[in-house]
Each structure stands twice: as C-alpha cells, then as structure tokens.
Amino acid sequence: MKKVRFGVVGAGGISNHFHLPELSQIQEAEVVAISDIKLDRAETTAKKFGITRWYTDYKEMLEREDLDAVIVATPHPTHAKITIDAIEAHKHVLIQKPMTTNARDSLLIVEASKKNPDLKIMVLPFIYYDTPVYDYVKDVLLNSEIGKICIAEARTSHGGPEKYQAEVANMFGESMDVWFFSSERAHGGVLLDLGVYSVTRLVYLLGRAKKVSAFIATLSKASEVDDNNVVLIEMECGTLAFAESSWTQVPGQNTTSIYGDKGTIHINYVAHNIAIYREGLGWSYLDLPREKEPQHAHRHFIRCILNNEKPIGTPEEGHHVMQVLEAAYVSAKTGKTVSIY
Ligand SMILES: NC(=O)c1ccc[n+]([C@@H]2O[C@H](COP(=O)([O-])OP(=O)(O)OC[C@H]3O[C@@H](n4cnc5c(N)ncnc54)[C@H](O)[C@@H]3O)[C@@H](O)[C@H]2O)c1
C-alpha cells in the first residue's frame, strides 16, 4: 500500500490532540519525524506516538528526512514562513488555521503554490464543513428552497484559550504560557483564532465577500489582543452577513443561521443540528451525521495526494478568508468600511 510520509512542525496542543492521534489511525499515513523549537516537546511527543526522529529546527527536518507532506501546527505568525519553506522543499502541506495573520502572507503562499501546481496545499478549516449537515444545507440553498438569501449569521465562541493552554503546559510539566493573548506572538486575538471559522462558513455556503465593516474589542480577558468582535459583511451575491467570534461565551457556540425570503435554516442550534422552516410547510428538524468518516480532514488530504484530487480548502480560498479578517481589523481601527478586491 502506498503511504504518505509526514513531517509535523509543532508538537503542542493541536498536534497532540488532533493530528497525531488521527494520523495514527490511518494506514496510508506514516509520521516520519516531528519538530518543535522546544526539544522536550518534540522528544516527548515523538516517543508518545512512536515517531523515531525529532528535531528542534524544521528546516533540518525538511533537509534530512524523506517526506511527502508537512503539517504546520505552530502559532499563527509562523505559518507562512514554514509553509513556504515546505513548498520550496517540494512537500505537500496541510496548514493549521488561521492560514496566516494577514493577507500579504496568505498571498505569498498562493504564489508559492502556483509555482508548484503538483503539490497539494490544504488550508483549514474548510474541510470541517464537508459534512452531511453542510451538504444538506448547500442543497437547500442551491435548490432555492428557502428563497432569496437575505441575511446570514455565523457565530464561533468559547470561554477562552487559557484553560486549553493550561492543559497543554501541564502535559509537558511546564508553567502556563498563553501566547494567544500576546500581540507580538499571535498578531491578533479571537478574530484570527475563531473568527476564521465564522468567516469560512459564510464563504463556504454563500461565496465571496465584497465589503467588510467591523467592531473589535477586548472586553474581559487580560489580553493584548481582541476577545470579542462583530464583523458585518456584504457578500458578492448581495446577502448581508455577520460573523461573530468571542472568547467570553459560556457555553461555546458554533452556529450558523441563514434567512431567505421563503424560509430559515439554523445549523447547530441547541437541540438539533439542522432546524429548517419552509414557507407553507413550517419547521422541520434533522439530526444528520456530523462527519462523513472518522479522521476526515487527514484522510481527505491523503486522498488528494495519492489520487491527485483538489483539496477542500485551497490557498486561494484561504487567502480570501484572510482578506476578510484583515479587512475587519482595518475597519475596526479606521471606522471605515473596507472593500475586498
Ligand atoms: N483546528 C483546530 O481545532 C485548532 C485547535 C487549536 C489550535 N489550532 C491552531 O494550531 C496552531 C497551534 O496551536 P496549538 O494550540 O497547538 O499551540 P501550542 O502552543 O500548544 O503548540 C504550538 C507548538 O509550536 C511550537 N513552535 C513555535 N514556533 C515553532 C517553530 N518555528 N518551529 C517548530 N515549532 C514551533 C511551540 O513550541 C509549541 O510547542 C495555531 O495556529 C492554532 O490556531 C487549531
């Protein structure tokens, strides 16, 4: 059986909780090496997952190891450089969200990937919405079952990254270090961390954004970066949308609502994962499976590599989301609406 040989960059929370456990379940995946600037994290994680080689310098890993693909699972400001270095070393790349921290860097990734059209560069979190739930909603929209879509809203929230970061620090016997709250080390706050999900869902369902206007604030956390925001978006299709994200909502929510002139859809509201109102028919409720297969994101990426398929979440799509997030920061700072080109 053909296997994809992976190198992972970053041995922190998301690698330990998501990438490595999932890859260990997939026969077509082999994690050859891991790197982290902290030697102890690289070594501890490698031993935990039976990875035989670990590095403190990902460039050395790229040079020395025979890798097919790289997973970039480091803090957001490092994603662009590591991704471009991996592309230049001719590796397929799966990039954690947010793709980058600004649209200039995401464009650099687009340009690097265009120079290497044989490589699969997959940007999260688009693939998280390749589910029976979102397929159903896409069909409803495509068939105009709820009429013309006038308003859409997407909310992504939880109580903040510090509890999760404490668990990660504990895992390695370190004291807690919440880089998510540092402007120098994260470049932005909840808008980058969770707003990326809200904006991706809107773009995934409704297409490109045209204009952005936003309010962004730090209301509760002892943080240098934003912990709440509301982003208003005029989509190219004409729909008016808002994307909200928050580190101060308990319980967290991951909800999307779409309002057409002949009906309404709520996704992931409290009781059922889809509630849909069709004019003349009233409300109906569905509980569709939340995933197509276990480890779908990694399996999809591997299939793209082995079968030469296009990833769900291309660099161009990721760049558009970064344009929206950057426009939101600019709008909040200037008080002006920002157009996206
Ligand atoms: N998709 C999801 O559900 C999800 C969840 C959490 C985090 N994330 C994203 O994953 C990324 C990592 O987050 P995390 O929570 O794992 O953070 P983390 O702090 O737990 O882990 C990041 C690791 O990267 C290492 N690192 C930093 N710079 C490096 C470099 N240049 N080379 C190699 N290693 C380096 C750090 O030492 C650390 O061990 C972030 O961009 C975050 O937004 C995604």
The ligand as a Gaussian input file, in Angstrom:
#p B3LYP/6-31G(d) Opt

LIG

0 1
 N       -8.090000      23.285000      14.175000
 C       -8.250000      23.364000      15.483000
 O       -9.225000      22.875000      16.037000
 C       -7.211000      24.075000      16.302000
 C       -7.261000      23.987000      17.680000
 C       -6.236000      24.566000      18.391000
 C       -5.231000      25.257000      17.734000
 N       -5.235000      25.373000      16.384000
 C       -4.175000      26.136000      15.675000
 O       -2.993000      25.361000      15.667000
 C       -1.861000      26.225000      15.804000
 C       -1.048000      25.738000      17.009000
 O       -1.860000      25.876000      18.168000
 P       -1.628000      24.995000      19.462000
 O       -2.825000      25.188000      20.276000
 O       -1.170000      23.646000      19.103000
 O       -0.421000      25.809000      20.144000
 P        0.660000      25.232000      21.165000
 O        1.317000      26.413000      21.776000
 O        0.035000      24.217000      22.050000
 O        1.677000      24.459000      20.218000
 C        2.453000      25.117000      19.242000
 C        3.835000      24.489000      19.247000
 O        4.601000      25.059000      18.199000
 C        5.943000      25.193000      18.666000
 N        6.640000      26.151000      17.805000
 C        6.589000      27.500000      17.813000
 N        7.333000      28.002000      16.815000
 C        7.884000      26.932000      16.166000
 C        8.748000      26.778000      15.043000
 N        9.203000      27.863000      14.387000
 N        9.123000      25.548000      14.665000
 C        8.673000      24.448000      15.325000
 N        7.826000      24.532000      16.393000
 C        7.450000      25.754000      16.797000
 C        5.773000      25.617000      20.120000
 O        6.953000      25.387000      20.880000
 C        4.608000      24.751000      20.550000
 O        5.021000      23.522000      21.103000
 C       -2.413000      27.649000      15.977000
 O       -2.325000      28.360000      14.779000
 C       -3.857000      27.440000      16.369000
 O       -4.730000      28.454000      15.930000
 C       -6.184000      24.770000      15.670000

